[in-house]
């Protein structure tokens, strides 16, 4: 199966361990981006993954592409050009001190992508799935227009489309609001990850429960077949509880709650969930098993440093089936 993802990849810089930025004289480097994280995770599950993005045409951009290839992601359609590589700085929290992120991504090479710069017919030919998030259309009009062209092509070719409609208010700086841009993009989606409050804010869709809100969203956007969300309880920066739910228009399927202690890295856990869900929808004929697999994939990502989930199918299945012992494997 061939999965296509589209979005920006950034360089992540963080102090070692749980040091604060003010006390460190060195920074660890990782590359990551929410859509690319999904591609990497699915590649670990044995699927063909290809990521579409635009990098600066210099050594750092080439290194970012090499990072994706290292984890099995096809980079043949990546573009190179002017602009910079977006950065973000992560200060990892511990106990009652929350993690903090500082973004430095204005005028990135990806934000300069043009509406017609991707040959979507070629990219999506033979694809099994196309994935995007609400971060991409927030970055520039060109990114939003290019994404819309990709979704419309996927619809024409019969390729299912998923969206994590995450909203970051400080990213929408080019003169358009998400309420102007997001409905046209969501109209072509098969699977949507979002909350009741997001559905209300972005689309004016209101419901007193997740089920009612989801049903109203499906009425607004008839192509949508599945709606999903996760629920997180943050006991501390090092201890969270996580569960997920998936709605198919009739039934809400709920995962078990994962008690995640001694968190190694919180970043990318939502992407790991989405990758697990996509894998389940394409592989299992069982929505309960699918949501359990997605939640377990997300829980495991908390134990892995960096943006990407390097868990295997066997590891995810073990946790999804209730074995959280972490027993040594020989």
C-alpha positions in Angstrom: 0.0 0.0 0.0 1.2 3.5 -0.9 0.7 6.4 1.5 1.2 10.0 0.5 1.7 12.8 3.1 2.1 16.6 2.4 3.5 19.2 4.7 6.5 21.1 6.1 9.5 19.4 7.8 11.5 21.4 10.4 14.7 21.1 12.3 14.1 20.5 16.0 16.7 21.8 18.4 16.5 20.8 22.1 18.8 20.8 25.2 20.0 17.4 26.3 17.6 15.5 28.7 15.4 17.9 30.6 17.8 20.8 30.7 16.4 24.3 30.2 17.5 26.4 27.2 19.0 28.9 29.7 21.4 26.4 31.1 22.6 24.5 28.0 25.5 25.1 25.7 24.6 22.4 23.2 21.5 21.4 21.3 20.4 18.0 20.0 19.1 17.9 16.4 16.1 16.0 15.0 14.0 16.6 11.9 10.3 16.3 12.1 7.0 17.6 10.8 3.5 16.3 11.7 2.7 14.9 8.3 6.2 13.5 7.7 6.0 11.8 11.2 2.9 9.9 9.9 4.8 8.8 6.8 7.8 7.5 8.9 5.5 5.6 11.3 3.7 3.9 8.4 7.0 3.0 6.8 7.9 1.2 10.0 4.7 -0.7 9.6 5.8 -1.9 6.2 3.9 0.4 4.0 5.2 2.4 1.1 5.3 6.0 2.3 6.1 9.1 0.3 6.4 12.6 1.7 5.8 15.8 -0.4 7.4 19.0 0.8 9.8 21.7 -0.3 13.3 22.2 1.3 15.9 24.9 0.9 18.5 24.0 -1.7 21.5 23.6 0.5 23.1 21.0 2.8 20.6 21.3 5.6 17.7 20.7 3.2 19.5 17.7 1.7 20.2 16.4 5.2 16.4 16.6 6.1 15.6 14.6 3.0 18.2 12.1 3.9 16.6 11.8 7.4 13.3 10.8 5.8 15.0 8.3 3.5 16.8 6.8 6.5 13.5 5.7 7.9 12.2 4.3 4.6 10.2 7.3 3.2 10.2 7.9 -0.5 11.6 11.5 -1.2 11.7 11.5 -5.0 9.0 14.1 -5.3 10.5 16.6 -2.8 11.3 20.0 -4.2 14.2 22.3 -3.5 14.4 26.0 -3.8 14.8 29.4 -2.1 13.8 30.1 1.5 14.9 28.7 4.8 14.4 25.5 6.8 11.9 26.1 9.6 13.2 25.6 13.1 11.6 24.8 16.5 13.2 24.7 19.9 11.9 22.2 22.4 12.5 22.5 26.2 11.4 19.1 27.6 9.5 19.4 30.9 9.6 17.1 33.9 7.2 16.6 36.8 5.1 19.8 37.3 7.2 21.8 34.8 5.6 21.7 31.4 7.5 21.3 28.1 7.7 24.4 26.0 8.1 25.0 22.2 9.5 28.1 20.4 8.8 28.2 16.7 11.1 30.0 14.1 9.5 29.1 10.8 8.6 32.4 9.1 9.3 32.5 5.3 10.4 28.9 5.1 11.1 27.2 1.8 7.9 25.2 2.2 5.8 28.3 2.8 6.9 29.5 -0.6 5.5 26.5 -2.4 3.2 27.4 -5.3 -0.3 26.2 -6.1 0.7 24.3 -9.3 4.1 23.1 -8.3 3.2 19.5 -7.5 2.2 17.1 -10.2 -0.5 15.5 -8.1 -1.7 13.1 -10.9 1.7 11.4 -10.9 2.2 11.6 -7.1 -1.2 10.1 -6.3 -1.3 7.5 -9.0 -1.7 4.1 -7.4 -1.9 5.6 -3.9 -3.9 4.0 -1.1 -4.2 7.1 1.1 -3.4 10.8 1.3 -2.9 12.6 4.6 -2.6 16.3 5.6 -3.0 18.5 8.7 -4.4 22.0 9.5 -0.8 23.3 9.9 -0.1 23.2 6.1 -2.9 25.6 4.9 -2.0 28.0 7.8 1.5 28.7 6.4 0.7 30.4 3.1 -1.9 30.8 0.4 0.4 28.8 -1.9 0.5 25.9 0.5 -3.3 26.0 1.0 -3.9 26.1 -2.8 -1.4 23.3 -3.5 -3.0 21.2 -0.8 -6.5 21.8 -2.2 -5.3 20.6 -5.6 -3.9 17.5 -4.0 -7.2 16.7 -2.2 -9.2 17.3 -5.4 -6.9 15.0 -7.4 -7.2 12.3 -4.7 -11.0 12.6 -4.8 -10.9 12.2 -8.6 -8.7 9.2 -8.4 -10.7 7.6 -5.5 -7.9 7.9 -3.0 -9.1 8.2 0.7 -8.0 11.4 2.4 -7.4 12.0 6.1 -6.9 15.3 8.0 -5.8 16.2 11.5 -7.5 19.6 11.5 -5.2 21.0 14.3 -5.5 24.7 14.7 -2.5 27.0 15.5 -3.8 30.6 15.7 -0.3 32.2 15.5 0.4 30.5 12.1 -2.5 32.1 10.2 -0.6 35.3 9.2 -1.1 35.7 5.4 -4.5 37.4 5.5 -6.9 34.5 5.4 -8.8 32.9 8.3 -9.2 29.1 8.8 -12.9 29.6 8.5 -12.3 30.8 4.9 -9.9 28.0 3.9 -10.6 24.8 5.9 -14.2 24.0 4.7 -13.1 23.5 1.1 -10.3 21.2 2.2 -12.4 19.2 4.6 -15.0 18.6 2.0 -12.8 16.1 0.3 -11.9 14.1 3.4 -12.7 10.5 4.4 -11.3 10.7 8.0 -11.2 13.7 10.2 -9.3 14.0 13.5 -10.8 16.8 15.6 -12.7 17.8 18.7 -16.2 19.2 19.3 -14.8 22.7 19.9 -12.8 22.6 16.7 -15.8 21.6 14.7 -17.7 24.5 16.2 -14.9 27.1 15.7 -13.9 26.1 12.2 -17.2 25.0 10.6 -20.0 26.3 12.9 -21.0 22.7 13.5 -22.4 22.2 17.0 -23.3 19.1 19.0 -23.7 18.5 22.7 -21.7 15.2 22.5 -18.9 13.9 20.3 -21.4 11.7 18.5 -23.9 14.5 17.8 -21.1 16.8 16.7 -19.6 14.1 14.5 -23.0 13.4 12.9 -23.5 17.1 12.2 -20.0 17.3 10.6 -20.9 14.3 8.4 -24.1 16.1 7.3 -22.0 19.2 6.4 -19.4 17.2 4.6 -20.9 14.0 3.1 -17.6 12.5 2.0 -16.5 12.1 5.7 -16.9 8.5 6.8 -15.0 8.5 10.1 -14.4 11.0 12.8 -11.8 10.5 15.6 -10.3 12.2 18.6 -8.1 11.5 21.5 -8.5 12.3 25.2 -5.5 13.1 27.3 -5.2 13.6 31.0 -2.0 15.3 32.0 -1.2 14.2 35.6 2.3 15.8 35.1 4.7 16.4 32.3 6.1 12.9 33.0 2.8 11.1 33.5 -0.2 11.1 31.1 -3.3 9.0 30.5 -4.5 8.6 26.9 -7.5 7.1 25.2 -9.0 7.4 21.7 -12.4 7.1 20.1 -13.6 6.6 16.5 -17.1 7.3 15.1 -18.4 5.8 11.9 -21.8 7.6 11.8 -23.5 5.0 13.9 -21.2 3.7 16.6 -18.5 5.3 18.8 -15.6 2.8 19.3 -13.5 3.6 22.4 -10.0 2.3 23.1 -8.7 1.3 26.5 -7.0 4.0 28.6 -3.2 3.9 28.5 -1.4 5.0 31.7 1.9 6.4 30.4 4.5 7.1 33.1 8.1 8.3 32.8 7.4 10.0 29.4 10.5 10.2 27.2 9.1 12.4 24.5 5.6 13.9 24.1 6.2 15.3 20.6 4.6 13.4 17.6 2.2 11.3 19.7 -0.8 12.6 17.8 0.9 11.7 14.5 1.6 8.2 15.8 -2.1 7.8 16.6 -3.1 9.0 13.1 -0.6 6.6 11.5 -1.9 3.7 13.6 -5.5 4.6 12.6 -4.6 4.8 8.9 -2.9 1.4 9.1 -5.8 -0.1 10.9 -8.4 1.2 8.4 -6.4 -0.1 5.5 -5.5 -3.5 7.1 -8.2 -4.5 9.6 -11.8 -5.1 8.9 -12.5 -4.2 12.5 -13.0 -0.6 13.8 -12.5 -1.6 17.5 -9.2 -3.2 16.7 -8.3 -0.1 14.6 -8.9 2.4 17.4 -7.0 0.1 19.9 -4.1 -0.1 17.5 -4.0 3.7 17.0 -4.1 4.4 20.7 -1.4 1.9 21.4 0.8 3.4 18.7 0.4 6.8 20.3 1.2 5.4 23.8 4.4 3.8 22.6 5.6 7.0 20.9 5.8 8.6 24.4 8.7 6.2 25.0 10.7 7.1 21.9 12.9 10.2 21.7 12.5 12.4 18.6 9.5 13.4 16.5 8.9 10.0 14.9 7.4 6.7 16.1 9.8 3.9 15.5 7.6 1.2 17.0 6.9 -2.0 15.1 3.6 -3.7 14.4 4.4 -6.4 16.9 5.1 -3.9 19.7 1.9 -2.0 19.0 -0.2 -5.2 18.8 1.3 -6.3 22.2 0.3 -3.1 23.9 -3.1 -2.9 22.1 -3.8 -6.4 23.5 -3.3 -5.2 27.0 0.4 -6.2 27.7 2.0 -3.1 29.1 4.6 -4.9 31.2 7.6 -3.9 29.2 9.0 -7.3 29.8 12.4 -8.0 28.4 12.3 -9.7 25.0 15.0 -12.3 24.3 
